[in-house]
Amino acid sequence: MSHAFGEGSSKRPGPARAAEEDRPSRGGLLRWIGELLLYILIALLVVTLLRIFLVQSYKVPSESMEQTLLKGDTIMVWKPGAPQRGEIVVFRDDLGWLGPMTEQPPWWKWALGQIKVLPPQDEQYLVKRLIGLPGDHVTCCDTQGRISVNGQTLDESAYTVFVNEASAQISFDIHVPEGRIFVMGDHRDNSRDSRYWMCDGQYPGVRATPDLAFPSIDSIQGKVFSIFWPLNRIQTLGVSEALAQAPAASGQAPALSSQSWTCPTRGA
């Protein structure tokens, strides 16, 4: 008896069988794509949580913190913990020191800001050194141009920059109000900081009030702990020893409404 199909016969699979054989490879590709998307979502979630609760990156917008920070540096900010005198802090520009935003961010930056991968793109931020906490008595200046905090004269020569020392010495004598901070840039004659917003006439068209001189402590986003970019600028940053060793405030922080002072004078 002969067989219809011998050992050497070669029957080609039909269309249905070919589709069945191809199905596992397509299924494997879809499964791989699904896993990749899942890993991307998990990574975004982890980054978002880290940046909401622990760290955030910012770009230095001006020269006011030279030579500690240079314009364009990317800095990393640590969020947990109460602010300490002498730290470099990033704070939200609730007082309008920078004026209204003139440029709208691209859509992708706005989207990343919404999920906290980047700082919110509808807000502006500043970076300064934290000089005074609520209740601190801050004065300027002695004959060597030094400030004092709660009666202790500070040697900040390790990080401050003066191009024109006389113009940088803006005399003042203030107590930091309740819930507020007093900040200054390390580049003392090139920083629009708390000193410059105490009185009218510092800037054309700006009517200064005590509200403008003292940012809210709640506006602080965190302390700068490192420069992350560019590569040749990578370094860690700490607290100013001079400010950290200043004594605590001796009295209770005054209410903002009770603040009054003689307007600062340049070159005093």
Secondary structure by P-SEA (a helix, b strand, c coil): ccccccccbbbbbcaaaaaaaaaaaaaaaaaaaaaaaaaaaaaaaaaaaaaaccccccccccccccccccccbbbbbbccccccccccccccccccccccccccccaaaaaaaaaccccccccccccccccccccbbbbccccccccccccccccccccccccccccccccccccccccbbbbbbccccccccccccccccccccccccccccccccccccccccccccccccccccccccccccccccccccccccccccccccccc
